[in-house]
């Protein structure tokens, strides 16, 4: 049976998109998203917890995010979980992040250079693929 690695988040951007271009010309962007959970505990006290997620986008998705996405924006993200291993001070460490396949701006704050409101962009690596259904 095939396995599935799909993550869906709706959250607020915690920092502006950091984009860079590799020697190949391919764009890569890093972004942070915060998701919040609210509940009432058994004693009737309101509780809140934020989770912070590190995300990476590639290619056209990275370029669109760098152009339109700003800190504070509300985003819908689809992607896959990845774990990277690295070494710091001789100790093995792990970092889990999400590689973005698709995103959509949910708050309509995208702006053109002339200051006119545009449609919130959507993007996805899946857009270039033939889908059999």
ChimeraX commands (.cxc) that place a marker at each C-alpha (Angstrom):
marker #1 position 0.00,0.00,0.00 radius 0.5
marker #1 position 1.39,3.46,-0.86 radius 0.5
marker #1 position 2.10,5.92,1.92 radius 0.5
marker #1 position 1.15,9.60,2.16 radius 0.5
marker #1 position 3.19,12.54,3.39 radius 0.5
marker #1 position 0.91,15.58,3.25 radius 0.5
marker #1 position 0.68,18.50,5.64 radius 0.5
marker #1 position -1.95,21.24,5.60 radius 0.5
marker #1 position -1.56,24.41,7.67 radius 0.5
marker #1 position -3.47,27.64,8.01 radius 0.5
marker #1 position -1.50,30.22,9.93 radius 0.5
marker #1 position 0.10,33.63,10.05 radius 0.5
marker #1 position 3.49,34.40,8.55 radius 0.5
marker #1 position 6.02,35.12,11.31 radius 0.5
marker #1 position 8.70,36.79,9.15 radius 0.5
marker #1 position 9.09,38.13,5.63 radius 0.5
marker #1 position 10.08,35.56,3.02 radius 0.5
marker #1 position 13.85,35.08,2.60 radius 0.5
marker #1 position 14.61,34.15,-1.01 radius 0.5
marker #1 position 17.87,33.22,-2.67 radius 0.5
marker #1 position 18.86,31.83,-6.03 radius 0.5
marker #1 position 21.10,28.81,-6.49 radius 0.5
marker #1 position 23.85,28.72,-9.13 radius 0.5
marker #1 position 21.41,26.79,-11.32 radius 0.5
marker #1 position 19.07,29.80,-11.20 radius 0.5
marker #1 position 16.47,27.89,-9.17 radius 0.5
marker #1 position 14.82,29.94,-6.43 radius 0.5
marker #1 position 14.52,28.74,-2.83 radius 0.5
marker #1 position 12.57,30.62,-0.16 radius 0.5
marker #1 position 12.33,30.14,3.60 radius 0.5
marker #1 position 9.37,31.28,5.64 radius 0.5
marker #1 position 7.89,30.79,9.11 radius 0.5
marker #1 position 4.23,30.18,9.97 radius 0.5
marker #1 position 2.53,30.23,13.37 radius 0.5
marker #1 position -0.59,28.20,14.08 radius 0.5
marker #1 position -2.66,28.76,17.21 radius 0.5
marker #1 position -4.81,26.45,19.27 radius 0.5
marker #1 position -7.33,27.71,21.83 radius 0.5
marker #1 position -9.29,25.68,24.37 radius 0.5
marker #1 position -10.87,25.84,27.81 radius 0.5
marker #1 position -9.31,23.59,30.44 radius 0.5
marker #1 position -11.18,21.54,33.05 radius 0.5
marker #1 position -11.10,24.46,35.48 radius 0.5
marker #1 position -12.77,26.75,32.91 radius 0.5
marker #1 position -9.62,28.74,32.17 radius 0.5
marker #1 position -9.01,29.78,28.59 radius 0.5
marker #1 position -5.75,28.39,27.23 radius 0.5
marker #1 position -3.80,29.16,24.07 radius 0.5
marker #1 position -0.76,27.57,22.47 radius 0.5
marker #1 position 1.17,28.62,19.38 radius 0.5
marker #1 position 3.18,26.24,17.22 radius 0.5
marker #1 position 5.91,27.63,14.96 radius 0.5
marker #1 position 6.69,25.91,11.66 radius 0.5
marker #1 position 9.65,26.36,9.32 radius 0.5
marker #1 position 8.83,26.04,5.64 radius 0.5
marker #1 position 10.73,26.00,2.35 radius 0.5
marker #1 position 9.45,26.68,-1.17 radius 0.5
marker #1 position 11.20,26.07,-4.48 radius 0.5
marker #1 position 11.04,27.46,-8.01 radius 0.5
marker #1 position 8.07,29.54,-9.11 radius 0.5
marker #1 position 6.31,28.97,-5.77 radius 0.5
marker #1 position 9.31,30.53,-3.98 radius 0.5
marker #1 position 9.30,33.51,-6.35 radius 0.5
marker #1 position 5.56,34.12,-5.91 radius 0.5
marker #1 position 5.84,33.91,-2.15 radius 0.5
marker #1 position 8.73,36.39,-2.09 radius 0.5
marker #1 position 6.72,38.82,-4.23 radius 0.5
marker #1 position 3.36,38.65,-2.44 radius 0.5
marker #1 position 3.69,37.18,1.06 radius 0.5
marker #1 position 4.53,39.49,3.94 radius 0.5
marker #1 position 4.86,39.08,7.70 radius 0.5
marker #1 position 1.42,38.76,9.31 radius 0.5
marker #1 position -0.35,37.42,6.21 radius 0.5
marker #1 position -2.80,34.55,6.68 radius 0.5
marker #1 position -1.81,31.59,4.48 radius 0.5
marker #1 position -3.14,28.19,3.54 radius 0.5
marker #1 position -0.19,25.84,2.97 radius 0.5
marker #1 position 0.02,22.33,1.54 radius 0.5
marker #1 position 3.29,20.48,1.65 radius 0.5
marker #1 position 5.24,17.52,2.93 radius 0.5
marker #1 position 7.22,16.99,6.12 radius 0.5
marker #1 position 10.97,16.59,5.79 radius 0.5
marker #1 position 13.61,16.01,8.44 radius 0.5
marker #1 position 17.19,17.15,8.02 radius 0.5
marker #1 position 20.10,15.94,10.10 radius 0.5
marker #1 position 23.01,18.24,10.91 radius 0.5
marker #1 position 25.82,18.42,13.40 radius 0.5
marker #1 position 26.43,21.24,15.86 radius 0.5
marker #1 position 29.28,21.19,18.38 radius 0.5
marker #1 position 29.87,17.51,17.56 radius 0.5
marker #1 position 26.27,16.61,18.40 radius 0.5
marker #1 position 23.75,15.25,15.89 radius 0.5
marker #1 position 20.62,17.37,15.64 radius 0.5
marker #1 position 17.45,17.17,13.61 radius 0.5
marker #1 position 15.24,19.83,12.11 radius 0.5
marker #1 position 11.76,19.14,10.77 radius 0.5
marker #1 position 10.31,21.49,8.19 radius 0.5
marker #1 position 7.62,21.56,5.55 radius 0.5
marker #1 position 8.40,21.75,1.84 radius 0.5
marker #1 position 5.58,23.75,0.27 radius 0.5
marker #1 position 3.78,22.30,-2.74 radius 0.5
marker #1 position 0.91,24.78,-2.81 radius 0.5
marker #1 position -0.15,27.96,-1.03 radius 0.5
marker #1 position -3.02,30.40,-1.06 radius 0.5
marker #1 position -3.30,33.80,0.56 radius 0.5
marker #1 position -6.45,33.95,2.67 radius 0.5
marker #1 position -6.58,37.56,3.79 radius 0.5
marker #1 position -6.52,39.27,0.39 radius 0.5
marker #1 position -3.61,41.56,1.31 radius 0.5
marker #1 position -1.66,41.03,-1.93 radius 0.5
marker #1 position -0.73,44.35,-3.53 radius 0.5
marker #1 position 0.68,45.33,-6.89 radius 0.5
marker #1 position 3.40,47.96,-7.22 radius 0.5
marker #1 position 0.76,50.59,-7.99 radius 0.5
marker #1 position -0.96,49.88,-4.68 radius 0.5
marker #1 position -4.07,48.33,-6.21 radius 0.5
marker #1 position -5.45,45.19,-4.64 radius 0.5
marker #1 position -4.87,42.07,-6.70 radius 0.5
marker #1 position -6.37,38.65,-6.39 radius 0.5
marker #1 position -4.54,36.67,-3.76 radius 0.5
marker #1 position -2.14,34.37,-5.64 radius 0.5
marker #1 position -2.15,30.65,-5.49 radius 0.5
marker #1 position 0.73,28.50,-6.50 radius 0.5
marker #1 position 1.69,24.90,-6.54 radius 0.5
marker #1 position 4.30,22.52,-7.82 radius 0.5
marker #1 position 1.43,20.27,-8.84 radius 0.5
marker #1 position 0.25,22.86,-11.40 radius 0.5
marker #1 position 2.88,21.68,-13.91 radius 0.5
marker #1 position 1.95,18.03,-13.70 radius 0.5
marker #1 position -0.68,16.10,-15.62 radius 0.5
marker #1 position -3.16,14.80,-13.06 radius 0.5
marker #1 position -5.03,11.67,-14.12 radius 0.5
marker #1 position -8.27,12.67,-12.36 radius 0.5
marker link #1:1,2 radius 0.2
marker link #1:2,3 radius 0.2
marker link #1:3,4 radius 0.2
marker link #1:4,5 radius 0.2
marker link #1:5,6 radius 0.2
marker link #1:6,7 radius 0.2
marker link #1:7,8 radius 0.2
marker link #1:8,9 radius 0.2
marker link #1:9,10 radius 0.2
marker link #1:10,11 radius 0.2
marker link #1:11,12 radius 0.2
marker link #1:12,13 radius 0.2
marker link #1:13,14 radius 0.2
marker link #1:14,15 radius 0.2
marker link #1:15,16 radius 0.2
marker link #1:16,17 radius 0.2
marker link #1:17,18 radius 0.2
marker link #1:18,19 radius 0.2
marker link #1:19,20 radius 0.2
marker link #1:20,21 radius 0.2
marker link #1:21,22 radius 0.2
marker link #1:22,23 radius 0.2
marker link #1:23,24 radius 0.2
marker link #1:24,25 radius 0.2
marker link #1:25,26 radius 0.2
marker link #1:26,27 radius 0.2
marker link #1:27,28 radius 0.2
marker link #1:28,29 radius 0.2
marker link #1:29,30 radius 0.2
marker link #1:30,31 radius 0.2
marker link #1:31,32 radius 0.2
marker link #1:32,33 radius 0.2
marker link #1:33,34 radius 0.2
marker link #1:34,35 radius 0.2
marker link #1:35,36 radius 0.2
marker link #1:36,37 radius 0.2
marker link #1:37,38 radius 0.2
marker link #1:38,39 radius 0.2
marker link #1:39,40 radius 0.2
marker link #1:40,41 radius 0.2
marker link #1:41,42 radius 0.2
marker link #1:42,43 radius 0.2
marker link #1:43,44 radius 0.2
marker link #1:44,45 radius 0.2
marker link #1:45,46 radius 0.2
marker link #1:46,47 radius 0.2
marker link #1:47,48 radius 0.2
marker link #1:48,49 radius 0.2
marker link #1:49,50 radius 0.2
marker link #1:50,51 radius 0.2
marker link #1:51,52 radius 0.2
marker link #1:52,53 radius 0.2
marker link #1:53,54 radius 0.2
marker link #1:54,55 radius 0.2
marker link #1:55,56 radius 0.2
marker link #1:56,57 radius 0.2
marker link #1:57,58 radius 0.2
marker link #1:58,59 radius 0.2
marker link #1:59,60 radius 0.2
marker link #1:60,61 radius 0.2
marker link #1:61,62 radius 0.2
marker link #1:62,63 radius 0.2
marker link #1:63,64 radius 0.2
marker link #1:64,65 radius 0.2
marker link #1:65,66 radius 0.2
marker link #1:66,67 radius 0.2
marker link #1:67,68 radius 0.2
marker link #1:68,69 radius 0.2
marker link #1:69,70 radius 0.2
marker link #1:70,71 radius 0.2
marker link #1:71,72 radius 0.2
marker link #1:72,73 radius 0.2
marker link #1:73,74 radius 0.2
marker link #1:74,75 radius 0.2
marker link #1:75,76 radius 0.2
marker link #1:76,77 radius 0.2
marker link #1:77,78 radius 0.2
marker link #1:78,79 radius 0.2
marker link #1:79,80 radius 0.2
marker link #1:80,81 radius 0.2
marker link #1:81,82 radius 0.2
marker link #1:82,83 radius 0.2
marker link #1:83,84 radius 0.2
marker link #1:84,85 radius 0.2
marker link #1:85,86 radius 0.2
marker link #1:86,87 radius 0.2
marker link #1:87,88 radius 0.2
marker link #1:88,89 radius 0.2
marker link #1:89,90 radius 0.2
marker link #1:90,91 radius 0.2
marker link #1:91,92 radius 0.2
marker link #1:92,93 radius 0.2
marker link #1:93,94 radius 0.2
marker link #1:94,95 radius 0.2
marker link #1:95,96 radius 0.2
marker link #1:96,97 radius 0.2
marker link #1:97,98 radius 0.2
marker link #1:98,99 radius 0.2
marker link #1:99,100 radius 0.2
marker link #1:100,101 radius 0.2
marker link #1:101,102 radius 0.2
marker link #1:102,103 radius 0.2
marker link #1:103,104 radius 0.2
marker link #1:104,105 radius 0.2
marker link #1:105,106 radius 0.2
marker link #1:106,107 radius 0.2
marker link #1:107,108 radius 0.2
marker link #1:108,109 radius 0.2
marker link #1:109,110 radius 0.2
marker link #1:110,111 radius 0.2
marker link #1:111,112 radius 0.2
marker link #1:112,113 radius 0.2
marker link #1:113,114 radius 0.2
marker link #1:114,115 radius 0.2
marker link #1:115,116 radius 0.2
marker link #1:116,117 radius 0.2
marker link #1:117,118 radius 0.2
marker link #1:118,119 radius 0.2
marker link #1:119,120 radius 0.2
marker link #1:120,121 radius 0.2
marker link #1:121,122 radius 0.2
marker link #1:122,123 radius 0.2
marker link #1:123,124 radius 0.2
marker link #1:124,125 radius 0.2
marker link #1:125,126 radius 0.2
marker link #1:126,127 radius 0.2
marker link #1:127,128 radius 0.2
marker link #1:128,129 radius 0.2
marker link #1:129,130 radius 0.2
marker link #1:130,131 radius 0.2
marker link #1:131,132 radius 0.2
marker link #1:132,133 radius 0.2
view
